[in-house]
Amino acid sequence: MKSKKLCGIILIGLLLVLQAAAVFAEPSVSKWSYSNEQQGSGFSMTLWREGSKVWGQHMGWARNGNRIDDSWDDISIEGASEDNPNEYIVRWQSGYSNAEGWANLIFSDDGTLLWQVFRVQADGERYIPDKAILQPVTD
């Protein structure tokens, strides 16, 4: 009888520890990059994902780096997934101008990330591409 109570207490304690670990778990972070050397342009993102939420920072460049669209460590991409944990709708904000809009982020089975702007809400000069297939960056 005592051993059953002890096992029950240990099991409850273990469940509480696992629950606490989940609450304090760090969101997963990933870095992505796309480059078009022929046009001298590119786009990169650092993204954090936790549950159905995603947020991140971006940097786009053009004219061989003479035009930079950077979030400067601010969150410039933020959104959520509704049904599929690999597909997100995100709101983005240019760091170059007041341009902002909406895009799809799709994490593909082949290990790439599709970025596709589907609405520009506030127009302005920007160096965020309308569409890009980004590759993971390993440190």
C-alpha positions in Angstrom: 0.0 0.0 0.0 2.8 2.4 0.9 4.6 1.7 -2.3 1.5 2.5 -4.4 1.2 5.8 -2.6 4.8 6.5 -3.1 4.6 5.7 -6.8 1.5 8.0 -7.1 3.3 10.8 -5.4 6.4 10.4 -7.6 4.2 10.3 -10.7 2.4 13.5 -9.7 5.7 15.2 -8.9 7.1 14.1 -12.3 4.1 15.4 -14.1 4.3 18.8 -12.3 8.0 19.1 -13.2 7.3 18.3 -16.9 4.5 20.8 -17.0 6.7 23.5 -15.4 9.4 22.7 -18.0 6.9 23.2 -20.8 5.8 26.6 -19.4 9.4 27.8 -19.2 10.6 26.3 -22.5 12.3 28.6 -24.9 10.7 29.1 -28.3 12.5 27.4 -31.2 14.6 29.8 -33.3 15.7 29.5 -36.9 17.6 31.6 -39.4 16.8 31.7 -43.1 18.4 33.3 -46.2 17.8 33.9 -49.9 20.2 35.5 -52.2 20.0 36.5 -55.9 23.6 37.2 -56.8 22.7 38.1 -60.4 20.5 41.0 -59.2 22.7 41.8 -56.1 19.7 41.3 -53.8 18.7 39.0 -51.0 16.5 38.5 -48.0 17.1 36.9 -44.6 15.0 36.3 -41.5 15.4 35.1 -37.9 12.2 33.5 -36.7 11.0 32.3 -33.4 8.2 29.7 -33.2 6.2 28.7 -30.2 3.0 26.8 -30.5 0.9 28.4 -33.2 2.7 31.7 -33.0 5.7 33.0 -35.1 7.6 36.2 -34.9 10.9 37.5 -36.2 13.2 40.0 -37.7 14.2 40.6 -41.3 16.9 42.1 -43.5 16.4 42.7 -47.2 19.0 44.2 -49.5 19.3 45.3 -53.1 21.7 47.0 -55.5 24.6 45.0 -54.1 23.9 46.2 -50.6 23.4 49.9 -51.4 19.8 49.6 -50.3 19.1 47.9 -46.9 15.7 47.1 -45.4 16.4 46.0 -41.9 14.2 45.6 -38.8 17.2 46.7 -36.6 16.5 44.1 -33.9 12.8 45.1 -33.7 10.1 42.5 -34.4 9.0 43.1 -38.0 7.3 39.8 -38.7 4.5 38.4 -36.5 1.7 36.0 -37.1 0.1 32.7 -36.4 -0.9 29.3 -37.8 -4.5 28.2 -37.8 -4.7 24.6 -38.9 -1.3 23.5 -40.2 1.7 24.0 -37.9 4.0 24.6 -40.9 1.9 27.4 -42.5 1.6 30.9 -41.0 0.0 34.1 -42.0 2.2 37.0 -40.9 2.1 40.7 -40.8 5.3 42.4 -41.9 6.7 45.9 -41.5 9.5 47.4 -43.7 12.4 48.9 -41.9 13.1 51.1 -45.0 9.8 52.9 -45.2 6.3 52.8 -43.9 5.4 49.8 -46.2 3.6 47.0 -44.4 1.4 44.1 -45.4 0.7 40.4 -45.1 2.6 37.3 -46.2 2.4 33.5 -46.1 5.2 31.6 -44.5 5.3 27.9 -45.4 7.9 25.6 -43.9 8.3 22.9 -46.6 9.1 19.2 -46.2 12.2 19.7 -48.3 13.7 22.0 -45.6 13.0 25.3 -47.3 10.9 28.2 -46.3 8.5 29.9 -48.7 7.9 33.6 -48.2 5.0 35.1 -50.3 3.5 38.5 -49.9 -0.2 38.4 -50.6 -1.2 41.9 -49.6 0.5 45.3 -49.3 -1.5 47.3 -46.9 0.6 50.5 -46.9 2.7 51.0 -50.0 6.2 52.5 -49.9 9.7 51.7 -51.1 10.8 48.4 -49.6 13.4 45.8 -50.2 11.3 42.9 -49.0 10.7 40.5 -51.9 7.2 39.6 -53.0 8.3 35.9 -53.1 11.4 34.0 -52.0 12.4 30.5 -51.2 14.8 30.7 -48.3 17.3 28.1 -47.1 18.1 27.4 -43.5 21.3 29.1 -42.2 23.4 27.0 -39.8 25.8 28.8 -37.5 
